[in-house]
Amino acid sequence: MNAHRVPLFCDTALAGRIERVEAQLIAKGSEAAHRRRADGAGFVLPIAGGVASFAEEDSPLNKVAGLGFGGLPSAAALDGIERAFAACGAPVQVELAHLGDPAIGTLLTERGYRLASYENVLGRALGGDHEQVAPPGVEVRPSGDDEFDRWLDVVAAGFAHPDTRGVSSHEEFPRDVIARAVRDLAAAAGVMRYVALLDGVIVGGAGLRMAEGVAQFTGAATAPDHRRRGVQTALLSTRLADAAAAGCDIAVVTTQPGSTSQQNAQRRGFDLLYTRAVLLKQP
């Protein structure tokens, strides 16, 4: 790494673009869940430039994303969102970027929302060539449809056994729910799939979605028995190179604060852009 590299600065325009594509990702995954279930349950509702989504019970796609850059949500809009989540027996979870309009945080706390946790959004400027790094024995390549189930299995298994370093998440998801959400995102949101092989065996997987010049690293997981072997570094490196070659100007990844995932990203040149506060309101 260049010791004199200038950290990436994130202004409100860049944060708004990142949050917009995040809301698109959540909406597309949730809509895929609705089509899969075909029971009429769930919803995707626009709200103040963001989206409110309920995919299915216990899904990581059940949230309000993208608020803060499209004006204040009205009381009537929030009433409707809260009723929709309550009808599904779920709390309202709002992920609110600290670079968004702070008046929204005030509005939500006045309505009874409580701080539950945080998550960090990191980014790296793209352009030019990006060196691909792979430790000995590790290979990363795009994953074909013929191995979708193996990719899904390793990603779901990795997420079901999260790294415990840093600030713990307030959420835990059943493995089968994680698998369905990952499948829905891969099927409907244009997520490209990658596998990492260690000595020829698939031990990790990751996703990449590109929209509006933003390369979203939609998650990466390593099988628990193969961690600390450089697999995550190799998955990051390959996706950076592919995103730059495709013309994206920024890559972003979301991590738990203080986690190994955040450390790995920062070692690969990602900077902390902003933090999302996760606010909950029980039904």
C-alpha positions in Angstrom: 0.0 0.0 0.0 1.1 3.6 -0.7 1.9 5.2 2.7 1.0 8.6 1.2 -2.4 7.6 -0.2 -5.1 10.1 0.5 -8.1 8.6 2.2 -11.3 8.6 0.2 -13.6 11.5 1.2 -17.3 10.8 1.3 -19.6 13.8 0.9 -23.4 13.7 1.1 -23.8 13.2 -2.7 -21.6 10.1 -2.6 -23.4 8.7 0.5 -26.7 9.4 -1.2 -25.7 7.4 -4.3 -24.4 4.5 -2.2 -27.6 4.4 -0.1 -29.8 4.6 -3.3 -28.2 1.5 -4.8 -28.4 -0.2 -1.4 -32.2 0.4 -1.4 -32.4 -0.9 -4.9 -30.6 -4.1 -3.9 -32.9 -4.7 -0.9 -36.0 -4.1 -3.0 -34.9 -6.5 -5.8 -34.1 -9.2 -3.3 -37.4 -8.7 -1.5 -39.4 -8.8 -4.7 -37.7 -12.0 -5.7 -38.8 -13.5 -2.3 -42.4 -12.5 -3.0 -42.3 -14.2 -6.4 -40.8 -17.3 -4.9 -43.4 -17.6 -2.2 -46.4 -16.7 -4.3 -48.6 -16.3 -1.3 -49.1 -12.5 -1.4 -47.2 -11.9 1.8 -44.5 -9.2 2.2 -44.1 -5.8 0.6 -41.7 -3.3 -0.9 -42.8 0.3 -0.3 -41.1 3.5 -1.3 -40.5 6.1 1.4 -38.7 9.4 1.2 -36.1 8.3 -1.4 -35.6 4.9 0.4 -37.5 1.7 0.6 -39.3 -0.4 3.2 -39.0 -4.1 2.7 -40.5 -7.2 4.2 -39.4 -10.4 2.4 -40.4 -13.2 4.8 -40.2 -14.0 8.5 -36.7 -13.4 10.0 -35.2 -12.3 6.7 -32.2 -10.0 6.6 -34.1 -8.1 3.9 -36.7 -6.9 6.4 -35.7 -3.3 6.9 -36.0 0.3 5.8 -33.0 1.4 3.8 -31.9 4.6 2.0 -33.5 7.2 4.2 -31.9 10.6 4.7 -31.3 11.9 1.2 -34.8 12.3 -0.2 -36.5 14.6 2.3 -38.2 13.9 5.6 -40.8 11.0 5.5 -44.2 12.2 6.4 -46.1 11.1 9.5 -48.7 9.4 7.2 -45.9 7.5 5.3 -44.3 6.3 8.6 -47.8 5.3 9.9 -48.3 3.2 6.8 -44.9 1.6 7.1 -45.3 0.8 10.7 -48.7 -0.8 10.2 -47.3 -2.9 7.3 -44.5 -4.3 9.5 -46.9 -4.8 12.4 -49.3 -6.8 10.2 -46.3 -9.1 9.5 -45.5 -9.4 13.2 -42.1 -7.7 12.7 -40.4 -4.7 14.2 -39.5 -1.8 12.0 -35.7 -1.7 11.5 -34.3 1.5 10.0 -30.7 1.7 8.8 -29.9 5.4 8.9 -26.6 6.8 7.5 -25.0 9.4 9.7 -24.5 11.6 6.6 -28.2 11.7 6.0 -30.5 14.4 7.3 -30.2 14.4 11.1 -33.8 15.5 11.4 -34.9 12.0 10.5 -33.1 10.6 13.5 -35.0 13.1 15.7 -38.3 12.2 14.0 -37.8 8.5 14.5 -36.8 8.7 18.2 -39.8 10.9 18.9 -41.9 8.0 17.4 -40.4 5.5 19.8 -37.5 4.1 17.8 -34.5 2.9 19.8 -30.9 2.5 18.9 -30.0 -1.2 18.5 -26.5 -1.2 16.8 -24.3 0.2 14.2 -22.7 -0.9 10.9 -19.9 0.6 8.9 -19.8 1.4 5.2 -16.3 1.4 3.7 -15.3 2.4 0.2 -12.4 2.5 -2.1 -11.9 4.6 -5.2 -11.5 2.5 -8.4 -9.5 3.3 -11.6 -6.6 1.9 -13.4 -5.3 -1.6 -12.9 -5.8 -3.5 -9.6 -3.3 -6.1 -8.6 -5.0 -9.4 -7.8 -3.6 -11.0 -4.7 -4.0 -14.7 -3.9 -2.1 -16.6 -1.2 -0.5 -19.9 -2.3 -3.1 -22.5 -3.0 -6.0 -20.1 -3.2 -7.8 -19.5 -6.5 -10.7 -17.1 -7.0 -12.9 -17.3 -10.1 -16.5 -16.5 -11.2 -19.0 -19.2 -10.3 -21.1 -20.8 -12.9 -24.7 -21.9 -12.7 -23.6 -25.5 -12.6 -22.2 -25.0 -9.1 -24.8 -22.5 -7.7 -25.8 -24.9 -4.9 -22.2 -25.4 -3.8 -21.6 -21.6 -3.9 -24.8 -21.0 -1.9 -23.9 -23.7 0.6 -20.5 -22.2 1.5 -21.8 -18.6 1.6 -24.8 -19.6 3.9 -22.5 -21.7 6.1 -20.1 -18.9 6.5 -22.8 -16.3 7.4 -24.3 -18.8 9.9 -21.0 -18.8 11.7 -20.0 -15.1 11.9 -16.7 -13.9 13.1 -17.1 -12.8 16.7 -14.4 -10.1 16.7 -15.5 -6.5 17.2 -18.9 -5.2 17.9 -21.4 -8.0 17.7 -24.5 -7.7 15.5 -27.9 -7.5 17.2 -29.2 -9.9 14.6 -29.0 -13.7 14.1 -30.6 -15.4 11.2 -31.5 -19.1 10.7 -29.3 -20.7 8.1 -32.2 -21.7 5.8 -33.4 -18.1 5.8 -29.9 -16.8 5.0 -29.7 -19.3 2.1 -33.1 -18.1 0.7 -32.1 -14.4 1.0 -28.8 -15.0 -0.7 -30.5 -17.0 -3.5 -33.0 -14.3 -4.0 -30.3 -11.6 -4.3 -28.3 -13.7 -6.7 -31.3 -14.5 -8.9 -32.9 -11.0 -9.1 -30.5 -8.3 -8.2 -27.8 -9.0 -10.8 -25.3 -10.2 -8.2 -22.3 -11.9 -9.8 -21.0 -14.9 -7.9 -17.4 -15.8 -7.1 -15.9 -18.9 -5.4 -12.6 -19.3 -3.7 -10.9 -22.6 -3.9 -8.1 -23.8 -1.6 -6.1 -26.6 -3.1 -9.0 -27.2 -5.5 -11.8 -27.3 -2.9 -14.5 -24.6 -2.7 -14.0 -22.9 0.7 -15.4 -19.5 0.2 -17.9 -17.4 -1.8 -18.8 -13.8 -2.5 -21.0 -11.6 -4.5 -20.6 -8.4 -6.5 -23.3 -6.1 -7.9 -22.7 -3.0 -10.0 -25.1 -0.1 -10.3 -24.6 3.6 -11.0 -20.9 3.2 -10.9 -21.0 1.6 -7.5 -19.5 -1.9 -7.0 -21.4 -3.4 -4.1 -19.5 -6.2 -2.4 -22.7 -8.0 -1.3 -21.0 -10.2 1.2 -18.3 -12.8 1.4 -18.0 -15.9 3.5 -15.3 -18.5 4.3 -16.0 -21.9 5.6 -15.2 -21.8 9.3 -12.5 -24.5 9.1 -10.6 -22.5 6.4 -10.5 -19.0 7.9 -7.2 -17.1 8.5 -5.8 -18.5 5.2 -6.1 -15.4 3.0 -9.4 -16.4 1.3 -11.2 -13.1 2.1 -8.2 -11.1 0.8 -8.3 -13.0 -2.4 -12.0 -12.6 -2.9 -11.7 -8.8 -2.3 -8.8 -8.5 -4.7 -10.5 -10.3 -7.6 -13.7 -8.3 -7.2 -11.8 -5.0 -7.1 -10.1 -5.8 -10.3 -13.3 -6.9 -12.1 -15.2 -3.8 -10.8 -12.5 -1.4 -12.0 -12.4 -3.2 -15.4 -16.2 -2.7 -15.7 -15.9 1.0 -15.2 -17.1 1.4 -11.6 -15.6 4.4 -9.8 -16.1 3.2 -6.3 -16.3 -0.1 -4.4 -18.2 -0.4 -1.2 -18.6 -3.0 1.6 -20.6 -3.1 4.8 -19.1 -4.6 7.9 -19.7 -4.8 11.6 -17.5 -2.2 13.5 -14.2 -3.5 14.6 -14.6 -6.8 12.8 -12.1 -8.9 11.0 -14.0 -8.1 7.8 -13.5 -4.4 8.4 -9.8 -5.0 9.0 -9.4 -7.1 5.8 -11.1 -4.3 3.8 -8.9 -1.6 5.2 -5.8 -3.6 4.5 -7.0 -3.6 0.9 -7.3 0.2 0.8 -10.9 0.7 1.8 -11.6 3.7 4.0 -14.4 4.2 6.5 -17.0 6.4 4.7 -19.8 6.5 7.2 -21.7 4.6 9.8 -25.3 3.5 9.8 -27.3 3.6 13.0 -29.7 0.7 13.2 -33.0 1.9 14.9 -35.8 -0.4 15.9 -39.4 0.0 16.8 -41.3 -3.0 18.1 -44.8 -3.7 16.8 
